[in-house]
Amino acid sequence: MDLTQTTHRTGAPWRPSAGLAFLQEATRTQRLTGAIAPSSRRLASRLAVPLRERKLSRPAAILEVGAGTGTVTRALARLVGPADQLDVVEINPSFVRLLTESMDRDPDLAGAAPQIRLVPESITDMRLAPHSYDIIVSCLPFANFEPDVVQSIFERYLSALAPGGHLTYFRYLGTEVARTVFSRRAEVARHRAVTAVMEDFEHRYGVHRSTVWGNLPPAQVHTLRAPAPRTAPTPAATA
C-alpha cells in the first residue's frame, strides 16, 4: 500500500479507567504485567515507527503482543490502512475485556475496528504461520520470563516475520541495577541470562535502538529485521 493511502486518526485522550485497570492488574499480576504504569504515548509512537515508515506496495499484516490497556494498540490503529490487518494478542482477561469495550467506544480503535482482530491467548500458544506478518510489536515483560521462554518467543517472532519484516520491543532502563541491589542471587542470574539472550538477537538482527525518556520508567526501544532469503547463485555460463 502506498503511504499516501494510509489512514491517520486523531489520538483519543487517556482515560482514568484504563489507568486504574492497569494499576489493579499490575498489583495483582506483577510478573505478567511487568510494569508500574501503562506505556506512554511517546513510547507507543516509537514502537509504531516501522508501520509509520513502511515501504510496502501491498497491505500490511501487523501483530501486537501484550496489548495491556491499549496504548500501543491505539498508536498502531491510527496508522493502519483500510486493507491492513492488525492482530492484537493479550492474555489477561481484564485487559481483554477493556480492549473489547474500547473497540466500540474509543475513536481510534472504533475507526479501525474492521482491521483489528483481538486474540485472547498467550503468544506461546498462538499458531503463527511462517512469514505471516510484516511488522511485530512486542510489549511483553521479557525481564520477568525465564531465558528459554525468551529464546523461544524471539525465535517465533523471527519465523513469523516476512523476509525484511521488522520487530520492535522495549527494555526498561535500570532494571539490572535494581535487581542486583534488591534481588536474590538466583534472580540476578536469571535476569542476566535473559539479557544475554536478547543481546544475542540484537547483535544478529538489530538495526536500530533509541531511548524514550518520557516513559515510566524510561525505556530503550529496539528494532530487529528478519533476514531476507538467500538467493541461489547464478549458474556459470557454459561455452
Beta strands, then each sheet from edge to edge (+ up, - down):
strand 1: 61-65
strand 2: 85-89
strand 3: 116-119
strand 4: 133-138
strand 5: 161-172
strand 6: 206-212
strand 7: 219-225
sheet 1: 3+ 2+ 1+ 4+ 5+ 7- 6+
end
